[in-house]
Amino acid sequence: MNDQALGTICDYLKPKMFEENAQVIEAGQPLNVMLYIIAGSMQAYLPIRAAGEACPSTSFETLEKGMFVGEQLLDWAAKTKTFYDQPVSFKTVRCAEKVEAFALTVNDWKTLVVSRDIFQRSSKSEV
């Protein structure tokens, strides 16, 4: 990806604020947003099934300033041909404290790929 493409992506970034304990992403649900954390921290964990109900696991990954959440959308946007194959999150992500982030939604990625051609594709018909 070249500097011009990165600049175009930055034009689509939107600031987002999340309160402490807010659930941002739920495991098993479509991944709708990619976040770049600029302040605060989040916890990502794989849910455990106990008696048919999902429970938070005791092991989690801490996501902090400078880290991404939902980065699978970048890979998806670069490879998708139809946009009907939106990825599903395999982790639940909650805010450990108040979080500030920059967001790119699925629709932002669709617009960037279709109208801006930020990824090297041989033709628009691939999208």
C-alpha positions in Angstrom: 0.0 0.0 0.0 1.5 3.4 -1.0 1.5 6.7 1.0 -1.4 8.1 -1.1 -3.6 5.0 -0.3 -2.7 5.4 3.4 -3.6 9.1 3.3 -7.0 8.3 1.7 -7.7 5.7 4.4 -6.8 8.3 7.1 -9.4 10.7 5.5 -12.1 8.1 6.5 -11.1 7.7 10.1 -13.7 8.8 12.6 -13.0 9.5 16.3 -15.0 7.2 18.7 -15.3 7.2 22.5 -16.2 4.2 24.6 -17.1 4.1 28.3 -15.5 1.7 30.8 -17.0 -1.8 30.5 -18.6 -1.1 27.1 -18.7 -4.2 24.9 -17.3 -3.2 21.5 -17.2 -6.5 19.7 -19.1 -9.7 20.4 -17.7 -13.1 19.5 -19.7 -14.8 16.8 -21.2 -11.6 15.4 -20.2 -9.9 12.1 -17.1 -7.7 12.5 -18.4 -4.2 11.7 -15.5 -1.9 12.7 -11.8 -1.7 12.9 -10.4 0.5 15.7 -7.0 2.1 16.3 -6.7 2.8 20.0 -5.3 6.2 20.9 -6.1 6.3 24.7 -7.3 3.7 27.2 -7.3 0.0 27.1 -9.6 -2.9 26.1 -9.6 -6.6 26.9 -10.2 -9.2 24.2 -11.1 -12.8 25.2 -12.5 -15.9 23.7 -15.8 -16.8 25.3 -16.2 -20.1 27.1 -19.4 -22.1 26.8 -20.7 -23.3 30.2 -24.0 -25.1 30.3 -24.9 -23.7 26.9 -24.2 -20.1 28.0 -21.3 -18.0 26.9 -19.1 -16.7 29.8 -16.0 -14.6 29.7 -12.8 -16.6 29.9 -10.3 -15.9 32.6 -7.5 -15.4 30.1 -7.5 -12.3 28.0 -5.4 -10.1 25.8 -5.0 -6.4 26.8 -5.2 -4.0 23.9 -3.7 -0.6 24.5 -2.7 2.7 22.9 -1.2 2.1 19.4 -2.9 -1.3 18.9 -5.7 -2.3 16.5 -9.0 -4.1 17.2 -10.8 -5.8 14.3 -7.8 -5.6 11.9 -9.2 -8.6 10.1 -11.3 -6.1 8.2 -8.2 -4.8 6.5 -7.3 -8.2 5.2 -10.9 -8.8 4.2 -11.2 -5.6 2.3 -8.0 -6.3 0.4 -9.2 -9.8 -0.6 -13.0 -9.7 -0.9 -14.6 -9.9 -4.3 -18.3 -9.6 -3.3 -18.5 -7.9 0.2 -21.0 -10.6 1.1 -18.4 -12.6 3.0 -18.0 -10.2 6.0 -15.8 -11.8 8.7 -17.2 -12.9 12.0 -15.4 -12.0 15.2 -13.9 -14.9 17.2 -13.3 -12.7 20.3 -15.3 -10.5 22.5 -13.8 -7.1 23.2 -14.7 -4.9 26.2 -13.3 -1.6 27.4 -11.2 -2.0 30.6 -11.4 1.8 31.0 -12.6 4.8 29.0 -11.2 4.4 25.4 -10.6 6.8 22.6 -10.1 5.3 19.2 -10.2 6.0 15.5 -12.7 3.9 13.6 -13.2 2.5 10.1 -16.5 0.8 9.5 -17.3 -2.0 7.0 -19.0 0.6 4.8 -15.9 2.8 4.9 -13.9 -0.1 3.6 -16.4 -0.8 0.9 -16.3 2.8 -0.2 -12.5 2.9 -0.1 -12.2 -0.3 -2.1 -14.8 0.5 -4.7 -14.4 4.2 -5.3 -10.8 4.8 -4.4 -9.1 1.6 -5.5 -6.7 1.6 -2.6 -5.6 -2.0 -3.1 -3.9 -3.1 -6.3 -6.6 -4.9 -8.3 -6.5 -5.8 -11.9 -10.0 -4.3 -12.5 -13.0 -2.9 -10.8 -14.9 -6.1 -11.9 -13.0 -8.0 -9.2 -14.9 -6.0 -6.5 
